[in-house]
């Protein structure tokens, strides 16, 4: 037994080393950097809470929080509803169900560069199909990505992110729907339950734990958004303050201005914000999530 215990510890060593080197050390070191001035080349210089006070006093940081919060308010509920509806439709007995599932999942595996190019063409001011449809309907063209209205730009990018991520959330919810009892559905139908009643009173409560997990993951993903803004807004150095999001601000400070201390402080502030929102979501779990 003792020899088996030694072998078990030996096989755990690679995982423990990976955990120490790639998680615990960066986690602790990044927190230490929030109190230092470090340019990646010279030794870190202790500056206390100066990094925190500086970025908290910057208007662009609060603009970035406003933008990413607005982005999350659009992205999380719309993607969750879209994934829930798609999962429900694809859980029915229809022909070509596997093909439809594959089609709706394709955006998830589409590279951001390719997907971004397609959406930039759709949103193009002069040649985009969306503006062409607006003109056909008698409306004027809209500058979706280059607009001076921050809410329009962020909203347009949120639509792209919904297109990209809804398929993944759909698969998660669809997996939860596999637990639906056919006997329960048949009994409800015999009692006179309609299609909407079956969906709202039986399907949704049963898959609510999976919907809850999708909302948690979507919220974290929204506040971590970087690649979608990078692809849609183009040159990272030319992003206007009105369209800024925290991760672009962190990237610019860390790898373009070599202010690792300031970037680490903003990253930790973002982590604390996400943690607070997750705890709030956790507090509401008992009100609508059903585990039985």
C-alpha positions in Angstrom: 0.0 0.0 0.0 2.8 2.4 0.9 4.5 1.7 -2.5 1.2 2.4 -4.3 1.0 5.7 -2.4 4.5 6.7 -3.6 3.6 5.9 -7.2 0.4 7.9 -6.9 2.4 10.9 -5.6 5.0 10.5 -8.4 2.3 10.5 -11.1 0.9 13.7 -9.5 4.2 15.5 -9.7 3.8 16.8 -13.3 0.4 18.2 -12.5 1.7 19.8 -9.3 4.6 21.4 -11.1 2.3 22.7 -13.9 0.0 24.1 -11.2 2.8 25.8 -9.4 4.7 27.2 -12.4 1.7 28.2 -14.6 -0.9 29.2 -12.1 0.2 29.8 -8.5 3.4 31.6 -9.3 1.9 33.9 -12.0 -1.1 34.6 -9.7 1.0 35.7 -6.8 3.6 37.5 -8.9 1.0 39.5 -10.8 -0.5 40.7 -7.4 3.0 41.7 -6.3 3.5 43.6 -9.6 0.4 45.8 -8.8 2.6 47.6 -6.2 5.6 48.0 -8.4 6.9 49.8 -11.5 8.3 47.2 -13.9 9.1 47.6 -17.6 10.0 43.9 -18.3 13.7 44.7 -18.5 14.8 46.2 -15.2 14.1 44.9 -11.7 10.6 45.8 -10.3 10.6 49.0 -8.2 8.2 49.2 -5.3 5.8 52.1 -5.6 3.0 51.1 -3.2 -0.6 51.8 -4.3 0.4 54.4 -6.9 -0.6 52.1 -9.8 -4.1 51.7 -8.3 -4.6 55.4 -7.6 -3.4 56.3 -11.1 -5.7 54.0 -13.2 -8.7 54.7 -10.9 -8.2 58.4 -11.6 -8.1 57.8 -15.4 -11.3 58.6 -17.3 -10.5 56.0 -20.0 -10.6 53.2 -17.4 -14.1 54.1 -16.3 -15.2 54.4 -19.9 -13.8 50.9 -20.5 -15.9 49.6 -17.6 -19.0 51.3 -18.9 -18.4 49.8 -22.4 -17.7 46.2 -21.2 -20.7 46.4 -18.8 -23.0 47.5 -21.6 -21.4 44.7 -23.8 -22.2 42.1 -21.1 -25.7 43.3 -20.6 -26.4 42.7 -24.3 -24.3 39.6 -24.8 -25.2 37.5 -21.8 -29.0 37.5 -21.9 -29.3 37.5 -25.7 -26.8 34.7 -26.2 -28.4 32.7 -23.4 -31.9 33.1 -24.9 -30.7 32.3 -28.4 -28.8 29.2 -27.2 -31.9 28.0 -25.2 -34.2 28.4 -28.2 -31.8 26.8 -30.6 -31.3 23.9 -28.2 -35.0 23.4 -27.8 -35.6 23.4 -31.5 -32.8 21.0 -32.2 -34.0 18.7 -29.5 -37.1 18.0 -31.5 -37.6 15.0 -33.8 -36.9 16.8 -37.1 -35.1 15.6 -40.2 -31.5 16.6 -40.7 -31.1 17.4 -37.0 -27.4 16.5 -37.0 -26.8 18.8 -40.0 -28.5 21.7 -38.3 -26.5 21.2 -35.1 -23.3 21.2 -37.1 -24.3 24.4 -38.9 -25.1 26.3 -35.7 -21.9 25.1 -34.2 -19.7 26.2 -37.1 -19.2 29.8 -35.9 -17.6 28.4 -32.7 -14.8 26.8 -34.7 -14.5 29.6 -37.2 -11.3 31.6 -36.6 -11.8 35.1 -35.3 -9.9 36.6 -38.3 -12.2 34.9 -40.8 -15.4 35.6 -38.9 -14.3 39.2 -38.3 -13.7 39.8 -42.0 -17.2 38.5 -42.8 -18.8 40.8 -40.3 -16.7 43.8 -41.3 -18.1 43.3 -44.8 -21.6 42.9 -43.5 -21.2 46.2 -41.5 -19.3 48.1 -44.2 -20.6 51.6 -44.6 -20.8 51.6 -48.4 -20.8 47.9 -49.6 -22.2 46.1 -46.6 -25.2 43.9 -47.0 -26.8 45.3 -43.8 -26.8 48.8 -45.1 -28.0 47.6 -48.5 -31.0 46.0 -46.8 -31.7 49.2 -44.9 -31.7 51.2 -48.1 -34.0 48.7 -49.7 -36.4 49.2 -46.8 -36.1 53.0 -47.3 -33.9 53.8 -44.3 -30.6 55.6 -44.3 -27.2 53.9 -44.0 -25.7 53.4 -40.5 -22.0 53.5 -39.6 -22.0 50.4 -37.4 -18.3 50.1 -36.4 -17.0 53.6 -37.2 -19.9 55.5 -35.6 -19.2 58.2 -33.0 -22.0 56.7 -30.9 -20.2 54.3 -28.5 -23.4 52.3 -27.7 -23.9 51.5 -31.4 -20.3 50.3 -31.9 -20.3 48.2 -28.7 -23.8 46.8 -29.6 -22.7 45.9 -33.1 -19.6 44.0 -31.7 -21.9 42.3 -29.2 -24.0 40.9 -32.0 -20.8 39.4 -33.6 -19.9 37.8 -30.3 -23.3 36.3 -29.9 -23.0 34.8 -33.4 -19.6 33.3 -32.4 -20.6 31.9 -29.0 -24.2 30.9 -29.2 -23.3 27.5 -30.7 -21.2 26.5 -27.8 -23.8 27.5 -25.2 -26.4 25.7 -27.4 -24.4 22.5 -27.1 -24.2 22.8 -23.3 -28.0 23.4 -22.9 -28.7 20.7 -25.4 -26.8 18.3 -23.2 -29.0 19.2 -20.3 -32.1 18.6 -22.4 -31.1 15.0 -22.9 -32.1 14.4 -19.2 -35.8 15.3 -20.1 -38.0 12.3 -19.3 -40.2 11.3 -22.2 -42.7 9.9 -19.7 -43.0 13.3 -18.0 -43.5 15.1 -21.3 -46.1 12.6 -22.4 -47.9 12.8 -19.1 -48.0 16.6 -19.4 -49.4 16.4 -22.9 -52.1 14.0 -21.8 -53.0 16.5 -19.1 -53.5 19.1 -21.9 -50.2 21.0 -21.7 -49.5 23.0 -24.9 -46.1 23.4 -26.6 -45.4 26.7 -24.8 -46.4 25.3 -21.4 -44.2 22.2 -21.9 -41.3 24.5 -22.7 -41.8 27.1 -20.0 -43.0 24.8 -17.1 -41.0 21.6 -17.7 -38.1 22.1 -20.1 -36.8 25.4 -18.7 -36.8 24.4 -15.0 -35.1 21.1 -15.8 -32.3 22.7 -17.8 -32.0 25.7 -15.5 -28.8 24.4 -13.9 -27.2 24.3 -17.4 -28.7 27.8 -18.2 -27.2 29.1 -15.0 -23.7 27.7 -15.9 -24.0 29.2 -19.4 -24.8 32.6 -17.9 -21.8 32.4 -15.5 -19.5 31.4 -18.3 -20.9 34.1 -20.7 -20.5 36.8 -18.1 -16.8 35.9 -17.5 -16.3 35.7 -21.3 -17.9 39.1 -21.8 -15.7 40.9 -19.3 -12.7 39.1 -20.7 -13.6 40.1 -24.3 -10.5 41.0 -26.3 -10.2 39.2 -29.6 -13.6 40.3 -30.9 -12.7 44.0 -30.2 -9.2 43.5 -31.6 -10.6 42.1 -34.9 -13.5 44.5 -35.3 -11.8 47.7 -34.3 -8.6 47.0 -36.1 -5.4 48.9 -35.0 -5.2 48.5 -31.3 -3.2 51.7 -30.9 -6.0 53.7 -32.6 -9.0 52.6 -30.5 -10.9 55.6 -29.4 -11.4 56.1 -25.7 -15.2 56.0 -26.2 -14.9 52.4 -27.5 -12.2 51.1 -25.1 -12.6 47.9 -23.1 -10.4 46.9 -20.1 -8.5 44.1 -21.8 -7.4 46.3 -24.7 -6.3 48.9 -22.1 -4.4 46.2 -20.1 -2.7 44.9 -23.3 -1.6 48.4 -24.3 -0.2 49.2 -20.9 1.6 45.9 -20.6 3.0 45.1 -24.0 3.1 48.5 -25.8 3.9 50.9 -23.0 5.7 48.4 -20.9 3.9 49.4 -17.7 3.4 46.0 -16.2 2.6 47.3 -12.8 -0.3 49.4 -14.0 -1.5 46.6 -16.3 -1.4 44.1 -13.4 -3.4 46.5 -11.2 -6.1 46.9 -13.8 -6.2 43.1 -14.4 -6.7 42.5 -10.7 -9.4 45.2 -10.5 -11.1 43.4 -13.4 -10.8 40.1 -11.6 -12.4 41.5 -8.5 -15.3 43.0 -10.5 -15.9 39.6 -12.2 -15.7 37.9 -8.8 -18.3 40.3 -7.3 -20.7 39.8 -10.2 -20.3 36.0 -10.0 -21.1 36.1 -6.3 -24.2 38.2 -7.0 -25.3 35.6 -9.6 -24.6 32.9 -7.1 -26.8 34.6 -4.6 -29.7 34.5 -7.0 -29.2 30.9 -7.9 -31.7 29.4 -5.4 -34.5 31.6 -6.7 -34.8 30.1 -10.2 -32.3 27.2 -10.5 -33.9 23.8 -9.9 -31.6 20.8 -9.2 -34.3 18.2 -8.6 
